[in-house]
Amino acid sequence: MPPFTVIIPARYASSRLPGKPLADLGGKPMVVRVCERASASGASAVCVATDDERIARAVRGHGFGAHMTRAEHPSGTDRVAEAAAALGLAEDAIVVNVQGDEPLIPPPLIAAVAAELEANPEASASTACHPIRDPASIFNPNVTKVVLDARGFALYFSRAPIPYARDAYAAGRREPPATLPCYRHLGIYAYRAGFLQRYARLAPAALEQFEALEQLRVLWHGFRIVVAVTQGEAAPGVDTAEDLATVRARFDRGGVSG
């Protein structure tokens, strides 16, 4: 495994669930649960990038690092870029951005994304996906899809059903052909620290704004994203109060391991 650092962006003022990083999951704040998963991945270091002292205190109180960032960052990636610069990481150091609302993220997935970037020096970033097995997900705009080239680099990300099986769907079918390569994008990224600083200076792209997918900024400006294809399904994240109740129940039952 290449050495890598995990940086977890976490802000208190979530629009749908304020205070989400500090929500209790089995006796610990959610952001600490994410730190534990990141630590189990083999990361050289784990750091939370936050603009809120309450989050920083909770993280440090459980033995993990925290870096205070500016409050006005437009995205989590920009917050990660500030923290990476403050940590003084070398330009070629690998930084994995793990979302602060993913307390069930599999540690091997974090390691796989770092390894994929290390193995592809022409890539500026890496991410992950898994085959879509539920046909309804293909047409669900809340499920982000990715199309890959022959070498596993991302051609495009979209909320639309891509690739589009023209003949099958034109005939009214809502189930893709068995051989159609449909992949669900998983919201985890690895970057080289030098590219993170460059990303923070890139102008937003029109495609990114219409699709509400910030990774399209990378492709729009001509950089490459390599994608690790995994077989595991996406672990549930926490975006709403209902999501929180579902994940909390799993911790309360003791059904979380690793």
N, C-alpha and C positions, 0 to 999 in steps of 0.2 A: 504494500500500500504506500502511495506517496504521502508525505506529510501534508496535512491541510488544517486550516482553522475554520471553525464554524462560528458565524456571526448571526445572531438572532435579532431581527428588528422587532421591537415591541413598544407600542405607544398606548397610553391610557385612554385617549379620547376616541375610541372606536365609535363610528356613527351608529352602528346597529346594537352594539353591546359594550357600553362604556365600562372601563375597568376590567375588560376581559382577561388581560394577562395575569391578573391577581385572583381570578375565580378559583375557588377551592376544588381540587380534584384529589380525593382520597387523603386529605390532610396537608396537601402542599399546593402552592399557587401553580396555575397552569404553565406559566413561563418557566418555572423550575422543572416541571415535568418534561418540558421540551428540552431543557438543558441536560437532563438525565439521559434522554434518548440520544442527544447529540454526543454526549460524553461516551456512551456505549458504542458509538460508531468507530472509535479509534482515532478521533480527532486529536491533534496535538494540543489544541486549546479551544475553549468554548467561551464566547463573550456575548452578552446581550447589549444591543445598541438601543438606548431608550432616551426619551426626553422627560421622563418622570422619575422623581427621586423615590417615590414609593416602590416603583418597580425595581429600581437599582438596589434599594435596601433589601427587598425580599430576595433578590438573586444573590447578593453578597452574603446574606444571612445563611444561605444554604451552600456556601463555598464556591460559587461560580463568579466569574468576572462580569463587570458591567461597565459600559462607557456611556457617559452623558453626551447626547447629540443635540443639535438645534431642533426646535419644534416644528419648523416650517417646511420640512422635506416633503416633496410631492409624492414620493413613493418609498417603499421599504428598501429598494435597491440603493437609492440615494443615501438613505440613512446608513446602510451597510458600508457604502463607499467612504463616508466620513469616518466611521469607526475603524475601517481598515487603514486609512491614512494615519489616524492617531496611534494605531498599534505599531506603525513603522514597518509594515511588512514589505519584503522584497517584491519587486515588480512581477517576478514569476511565481510568487507564492500563491497557492490555491486557496481560495476563500469560498466556502459553501454557505449560501444564504438559506437558512431554515426558518420558515415562517413561525412566528410566536404563537400561532393558534393551531399547531399541529402536534398535540401531546401524544398522539399514537403513531407518529411517523416511524417506520421501521429503521433501526440503525443501519442495517446493511444497505438500504437505499441511499443513505447519506454517503456512505463509503463508495458506493458504485458510481455516483455522480462525480465524485472527486477523481476516481480512477479513470473514468471515461475522458475527462479533460486532460489528465496527465498523458494518456495514450494518444491524444490527437493534438499535437502542437499547433496545427493550423487553425484550430478552433479558438475563438475568443471566450466562449462560454459552453457549458454543458447543462443538460437537464435530463428528464426521464419521462417515460411513457409506458403504458401497458396496453395489450390488445383489448379492444372493446368487445365484450361478450353479450352485453344486453342491447338489443337493437334500439330500444327506446332512447338510450343514451346518445346515440348518433344524432338524433333529431332534437336533443335537449340543449338549448343555448347556454345553460349553466355548466355544461360539460365542454371543456376546451379540447379540440381535436388538433392533431399534428400530422402532417404528411412528411415522409422522409425520402431522401434520395438513396441511391444504391449503396452508399457508404455510411448511411445512418445519420446524415446531417439534415437538419430541419429545412424543408422547403417553404413551409407556411404553417401558421397556427390560426385557428378560427373557431368561432362558436357555431358556425354553419356545419352541415354534414359533409365533411371532406374526407377522402376523395368522394366525388359524387358519381354514383353508379347510374349513368344516364338512362340506359335502356330499362333497367330494373325499376327505377323509381318512376320513370315516365309511364310505365304500365300500372302504376298505382300501388306497387309493393312498398311496404314500410320495413322490410327486412333486407339487409344487404346480401349480395351474393357471398357464398362461403369463402371465396378466395379474395375478397376485397380487403386490402390492408388498412383496417380502421384502428387508430390508436388514440387513447385518451392521454392528454398531457397531464403530468403531475407537477404541481407548482413548487419545485425545488430547483435551485440553480447553483452551479459552481462557476467562478470567474477567476482569472488571474488578477492579482491585486492591481497591476498596472492598467489593465483594461477597465477595471471598476472606476478608476479615476477618469478615464476617458469617457466612459458611459455617462458619468454625471454631467459631462459637458455637451453631450449630444442633444440636438434639438428634437423635441417630440415629433413623432411621425403621424401623418394623417390616418394611416391604417390603424396605428395604435389607439388613436382617439376614438375612431368609429367602432372598433372591435372591443375596446376597453381591455387590451392585452399589451402590457408594457414590453414584453419580450419582442414584439414586432419592431420596436425601435432598433434593436440590434440588427435584424435582417434588413430593414429599410436602409441603413447606412452601410450595408455591404459586408458586415461581419458574419461569421459563421457560428452556428450553435450545433454541437454534436449531441445526439440523444441516446441515452442508455435505455434499451428496451427490457423491461422487467416483466415477469409473469404475474406478480402479485397485484391484487386490486388496490385501489386507493383507500388508505385509511381515512376514516371520517375526521374532518377538521371541525373547527368551532367558529361559525359565522353568526349564528342566531341563538336565542334563548333555548330553542328546541334542540339545536345541536349540542349545546352545553349540557342539557339534561340527559341526552343520550350518552355522551361521553362520560359524564359524571357517574351514571349508573354502572358503566363498565368498571370504573375504578372502585366504586362501592362494593361491587360483587367480587372484586379481586381478580377480574378477568383480564388484567393487563400484565404482560410479562416482557422481559427483554428491554 
